[in-house]
Amino acid sequence: MSDLRSPLARARGLGSAKHGLQHWWAQRLTAVALVPLVVWFAVSLVMLSGADYGAVRAWIGSPFVMVLLLLTIGIGLHHAQLGLQVVIEDYIRSDGWKLALIVVVKFIAALFGLAAVVAILRIGFGG
Amino acid sequence: MSAVNRPVNRPLSPHLQVYRPQLTSMLSILHRATGIALSVGALYLAIWVICAAAQPRVYEWFQGFNGSIVGRIVLGGWLFSLFYHLCNGIRHLFWDAGYGFELKDAYRSGWIVVIVSLIATALSWVVGLRLI
């Protein structure tokens, strides 16, 4: 097989940045955490169907649900932005667009995640 | 052409269009598609709790959308995406651990994922509607 590196890359001799594992591992760790959380959430959602404003707020506001719901949304959004980053890196060729899209995805995840945290805490602690 | 500018002769992997569609590749694509759908679904989930923290009429507006035809289709797709990505995600975790790579096993686990996610979607849909 021919050499896969360009002559310039070979001359620079830098090799990999050795940061690849972190992203891969975070994706798997969040996946494992989401398995029980998602099962719990799906069952809860089905049980909640037809519940009105008051009933939904009472459910979200109980301490047990608050903790699990915060974990589900927080870890879920983290897992989502890690996955979307891989999709963007796979399909967007231009370096500029690639970077811009990844940054936008991370910002949106942070914005909606924090807003959801504030909303859940507000329901739980009153306000 | 100078040596520096010479294009590197990297091997290209054959892409989607040269393959006959098969269960394993279709499920792989569906995993990615449902992952993208669920990213939007996670924002939908965030909007749900934000609406619940707002005034009752805001929540009623959100519930009104969920009850509409479009809302029901979105929620149905959301549920299926969730169950499919969950089941196939577990399949991926087994692969990561080094199990289930034989062709026979890959097909069997693939069919199990399809059947379980369809049953889970149908079951939660029927139970959910009965509770309303």
Interface residues (C-beta under 8 A of the other chain):
Chain A: M1 S2 D3 L4 R5 S6 P7 L8 R28 A31 V32 L34 V35 V38 V39 A42 L45 V46 M47 S49 G50 Y53 V56 R57 I60 L69 T72 I73 G76 L77 A80 Q81 G83 L84 V87 I108 A109 F112 G113 A115 A116 V118 A119 I120 R122 I123
Chain B: A3 V4 R6 V8 N9 R10 P11 R32 G35 I36 L38 S39 A42 L43 L45 A46 I47 V49 I50 A52 A53 P56 Y59 E60 L79 L82 F83 L86 G89 I90 H92 L93 D96 A120 S124 V127 G128 L129 L131 I132
